[in-house]
C-alpha cells in the first residue's frame, strides 16, 4: 500500500474519532473524575436550553446513572419485578437495543427501590451490579449473559441499607468491587470469566461510593470510601495500605473520593464535612496525614469535581461550594439547591435534584451562570442520576425516561 494511502487512512481515522467525540463508559466518565475532555460545546445556552434531540422511555424505573459507549446507552432499571440491564441506541432516538434481566427484585431499597449503579463498559462487554448483589458481565452488542456472581451468597457480602449502589471498576484484567463485611470487604475478579483473584476481609461494611484506581507514592492502589473510612488497598493483593476516618458520618458515604498526586479528598453529608489526607510511605509503613477538614462542603449525593486545583461540590444544605483542593480555603458559596456536577471544557453542568439544569463557568473568583433550563416531562421523583456528556450530547436520566440534548448547536428546527 502506498505511504500516502496509509497516511490518508490514519488521518481519516483520527478525523472520524474526533468527530465522534468522547464516550462516557462508566461512573463519572473515563477516569472516574466527572470530567469530560470534549471541547467545542456551547459556551452559553439559549433561554430554552440546548436543543432536545430525543426523549426515550424504557430505561426501567429507579435511579441508575447511565453510561454511553460505542453508540449505545447502558442503564439499569426495574421492570415487572425483575432487575434489568438495558441498552438504548443513541443514534436511533433511544430505541431499545436489548434488555437482560439480572434476577428478581429482592431488596426494597429502604424506600428508594430499584438499581442505582452505573453499568461499566469495557472492551465490548458491560459489567453491572444490581441492588441485591447480582454482578454480571454481558455482551455489549447483544446483552447475552457471559458470567454472573452473587456478592452475598458467594462472598458473604452485607447489603447496605439502601442496597448496593457501587458502580464496579474494571482495571486491566480485574473487576474490583466492595461486597462489604468480614469475608470480602473488597473483591477482585477476572473480568473475562468472573473467577476469583483476591478477596480481603477488612471487616468494613460497604458504603455507597465507588472505587477509583490511583498511583500513590509509587504504588498502584484502589481507593474506596467504605463505612469504616477512606481506604487505600494494594492493587495486586488487596492488602490494606492506609485509612483516613475524619469524614466518616456513620449514616452513608456516597461521594467518590478524588485523588490528585499523593492527596485524597473525601466528603460526606449527614452532619459531617470534607477532608484532605496526604498519603506517604516509609518502606512498608503507610500514613494518611490530615491536611484539613471543614464542615462547609458536606457532600451527600451529587459528587465533587476537581478543576485546575479547585473542588466544586454541593453541600447537603443545597449550597454550591468552590474551595482550594490543597488548602481547603473556601473561595465562594452559592445557594443553588442540591445538585450533581460534571466538568467540561472549563464549564460545569449542574443538575438539581428537582428540575433545574444549569451551565456555569469554572470561575474560582465567583459564581457565574451561563445558562439554565428546566427539564420537561419530570417524573416527580428526586433526580439522583448524574448528568453525563458523550459525543457532544448531554444525557439526563429520570426514572423510566432518558433525555438527550445537543450541546453543539442552537438550531431548534
ZIVENJO-V751929 format. One record per residue. N is the residue number from 0. PSI is psi in degrees with one decimal (NA if undefined). D_FIRST is the distance of its C-alpha to the first C-alpha in Angstrom with 1 decimal. Layout:
N,PSI,D_FIRST
N,PSI,D_FIRST
This chain:
0,129.1,0.0
1,147.9,3.8
2,-37.3,6.4
3,-30.7,8.4
4,-42.8,6.6
5,-48.9,7.0
6,-40.3,10.4
7,-39.3,11.2
8,-42.2,10.8
9,-44.4,12.9
10,-43.4,15.3
11,-39.8,15.8
12,-41.9,16.5
13,-41.4,18.9
14,-42.5,20.5
15,-41.6,21.1
16,-43.6,22.5
17,-37.8,24.8
18,-35.3,25.9
19,-27.3,26.9
20,-167.5,29.0
21,142.1,30.5
22,167.6,31.8
23,77.1,35.3
24,-5.0,34.9
25,-177.8,38.3
26,127.2,41.8
27,22.4,41.8
28,-175.6,38.1
29,-35.3,35.1
30,11.6,37.3
31,36.0,40.6
32,0.2,41.9
33,30.0,42.4
34,135.5,40.0
35,143.7,37.0
36,1.3,34.2
37,150.9,33.7
38,176.3,34.5
39,19.6,35.1
40,163.8,37.9
41,132.8,41.2
42,-3.9,43.5
43,149.0,46.5
44,143.0,47.4
45,168.1,49.4
46,-35.9,52.8
47,-3.3,51.6
48,175.8,48.8
49,163.4,45.0
50,127.8,44.0
51,116.0,44.6
52,-45.4,41.7
53,158.1,43.2
54,128.1,45.8
55,135.6,45.4
56,174.7,48.0
57,6.6,47.6
58,-5.5,46.7
59,153.3,49.8
60,154.0,52.8
61,-150.9,53.2
62,16.2,51.5
63,127.5,48.0
64,132.4,45.6
65,170.5,42.2
66,160.2,38.7
67,128.1,35.6
68,140.2,32.1
69,32.1,29.2
70,6.5,31.1
71,147.7,34.3
72,133.0,37.6
73,131.0,39.4
74,174.9,43.2
75,149.2,46.2
76,163.5,49.5
77,139.4,52.5
78,119.8,53.0
79,47.1,56.1
80,4.1,56.9
81,147.9,53.4
82,126.0,51.1
83,150.2,47.6
84,132.6,44.0
85,137.1,42.7
86,131.3,39.2
87,140.7,39.0
88,111.3,36.1
89,-21.0,35.9
90,-6.3,33.9
91,35.4,36.5
92,22.7,39.6
93,17.9,40.3
94,139.3,40.5
95,128.8,41.1
96,-41.5,38.1
97,164.3,40.2
98,127.2,43.3
99,127.4,44.2
100,133.3,47.7
101,-30.4,48.2
102,176.7,51.9
103,150.3,55.3
104,122.7,56.5
105,-15.4,58.9
106,136.2,59.3
107,-21.0,61.2
108,13.0,59.4
109,49.1,62.9
110,-8.4,63.2
111,71.0,59.5
112,156.3,58.1
113,160.0,54.5
114,153.0,51.3
115,6.4,50.2
116,150.7,47.2
117,125.4,43.7
118,143.1,41.1
119,121.7,38.4
120,134.6,34.8
121,119.7,32.5
122,49.3,29.3
123,8.7,30.0
124,158.1,33.7
125,130.0,36.9
126,129.9,39.8
127,144.0,43.2
128,124.0,46.8
129,168.6,49.7
130,-30.2,53.1
131,-7.9,54.7
132,8.4,52.3
133,118.1,50.0
134,126.7,46.5
135,151.4,43.6
136,130.0,39.9
137,150.6,38.3
138,125.3,35.0
139,-28.3,33.9
140,-36.2,32.6
141,-19.4,35.6
142,4.7,38.4
143,133.0,38.9
144,127.7,41.0
145,-48.4,39.3
146,163.8,42.3
147,139.1,45.5
148,158.5,48.1
149,113.5,51.5
150,-25.8,52.3
151,-56.7,56.0
152,-29.6,56.8
153,-28.3,54.2
154,10.9,54.4
155,23.6,57.8
156,144.6,56.4
157,112.5,59.0
158,128.1,58.0
159,165.6,58.9
160,-43.1,61.5
161,11.7,59.0
162,164.0,56.6
163,126.8,53.3
164,-6.9,51.4
165,144.2,48.8
166,118.4,45.1
167,150.4,43.5
168,132.4,41.0
169,121.3,37.8
170,103.5,37.0
171,-122.5,34.2
172,0.0,35.4
173,145.3,38.9
174,127.3,40.7
175,136.9,43.8
176,-176.3,46.8
177,83.9,50.6
178,-35.6,52.9
179,154.6,55.9
180,-171.7,59.1
181,-16.7,60.3
182,-41.7,57.8
183,79.6,54.4
184,-50.0,54.6
185,151.4,50.8
186,136.4,48.5
187,128.9,44.9
188,154.7,43.2
189,125.7,39.9
190,-23.9,37.9
191,-41.7,36.3
192,-0.2,39.6
193,7.9,42.4
194,156.6,43.9
195,133.9,46.0
196,-55.5,44.8
197,157.5,48.0
198,142.3,50.9
199,117.5,53.2
200,78.1,56.9
201,-17.4,57.8
202,-8.7,60.4
203,139.4,59.0
204,150.1,59.0
205,139.8,55.8
206,-143.0,55.8
207,4.5,53.6
208,170.7,51.0
209,150.4,47.4
210,144.6,46.0
211,145.4,43.6
212,142.4,41.7
213,154.2,42.1
214,112.8,42.1
215,126.1,45.6
216,40.9,47.1
217,7.2,44.2
218,128.4,44.5
219,133.6,42.3
220,166.1,44.8
221,124.6,45.6
222,127.0,48.0
223,151.5,50.1
224,91.2,53.3
225,-178.5,55.5
226,-11.6,59.1
227,-1.2,60.0
228,-178.5,58.1
229,127.3,54.7
230,153.7,53.3
231,127.0,50.5
232,139.3,49.4
233,130.5,47.3
234,-27.7,43.9
235,-35.0,43.9
236,-18.6,47.4
237,-1.5,48.8
238,139.8,51.7
239,129.6,53.6
240,-43.1,53.0
241,166.5,55.0
242,141.0,56.9
243,128.6,58.0
244,-1.7,60.8
245,-13.9,62.2
246,10.0,60.3
247,126.4,61.5
248,-27.2,63.3
249,-11.4,64.6
250,-57.2,63.7
251,140.8,59.9
252,114.3,56.8
253,-40.4,54.1
254,134.0,52.0
255,132.3,48.9
256,154.6,49.4
257,126.7,47.4
258,129.3,46.2
259,114.2,45.4
260,-125.2,45.3
261,18.0,48.3
262,140.4,50.2
263,123.2,50.6
264,135.5,52.1
265,155.7,53.9
266,146.1,56.1
267,149.1,58.4
268,-148.2,60.9
269,46.8,64.2
270,12.9,66.2
271,-123.0,63.9
272,-151.9,61.4
273,154.6,58.4
274,155.8,57.9
275,129.5,55.5
276,133.4,55.5
277,122.4,54.1
278,129.7,52.7
279,165.7,53.2
280,148.7,53.5
281,94.3,55.6
282,-119.6,54.3
283,1.8,54.5
284,126.4,56.8
285,146.0,55.3
286,136.3,57.1
287,100.9,56.7
288,125.9,58.8
289,131.2,59.6
290,-43.8,58.9
291,162.5,60.5
292,136.3,61.6
293,163.3,62.8
294,5.4,63.9
295,-46.1,62.4
296,82.3,59.1
297,86.2,60.0
298,133.7,56.9
299,-71.2,57.3
300,-18.1,54.6
301,-8.4,52.3
302,165.8,50.5
303,156.1,50.0
304,140.5,47.0
305,123.3,46.4
306,114.9,45.1
307,47.9,45.2
308,4.0,48.1
309,142.1,50.1
310,129.8,50.8
311,131.7,51.4
312,160.2,53.1
313,130.8,55.9
314,163.6,59.2
315,-23.9,60.9
316,-2.2,63.4
317,23.8,60.8
318,122.9,60.3
319,130.8,56.9
320,139.2,56.9
321,122.8,54.8
322,159.1,55.5
323,126.1,54.2
324,-42.8,52.2
325,-29.6,53.4
326,-19.2,57.1
327,2.1,57.9
328,128.6,59.4
329,124.9,59.5
330,-44.1,58.1
331,163.7,59.2
332,144.8,60.1
333,123.4,60.0
334,124.2,61.6
335,-15.0,59.0
336,153.2,59.7
337,130.4,57.9
338,160.7,54.1
339,156.6,50.7
340,151.3,48.1
341,154.7,44.4
342,137.8,42.9
343,124.4,40.1
344,46.1,39.1
345,12.8,42.5
346,163.7,44.4
347,139.0,46.2
348,122.1,46.5
349,129.2,49.8
350,118.2,50.8
351,161.3,54.5
352,-1.6,56.1
353,-99.2,57.7
354,4.9,55.7
355,140.3,54.6
356,125.6,51.0
357,147.9,50.8
358,124.6,48.3
359,150.9,49.5
360,140.4,48.3
361,81.8,47.9
362,113.4,50.8
363,-8.9,52.7
364,-33.1,55.6
365,161.8,56.6
366,128.6,55.8
367,109.9,53.7
368,130.0,53.2
369,-9.5,50.3
370,159.6,50.7
371,143.4,52.3
372,168.6,52.5
373,130.9,54.2
374,130.1,52.4
375,169.5,53.5
376,43.3,54.4
377,142.2,55.7
378,-23.4,56.7
379,-8.6,59.6
380,159.3,58.4
381,135.4,57.6
382,76.6,54.0
383,-34.3,52.9
384,136.4,49.2
385,155.1,47.3
386,159.0,45.0
387,154.1,41.3
388,129.2,38.4
389,127.5,34.9
390,44.6,32.3
391,12.3,34.9
392,144.1,37.5
393,129.1,40.9
394,134.3,42.1
395,132.9,45.8
396,132.3,47.3
397,92.9,50.9
398,-119.2,52.1
399,-13.5,50.7
400,147.2,48.9
401,131.1,45.5
402,137.1,45.2
403,124.7,41.9
404,145.9,42.0
405,116.1,39.5
406,10.1,39.6
407,-7.9,37.4
408,145.1,39.5
409,-2.1,43.1
410,118.1,42.7
411,12.3,45.1
412,NA,44.6
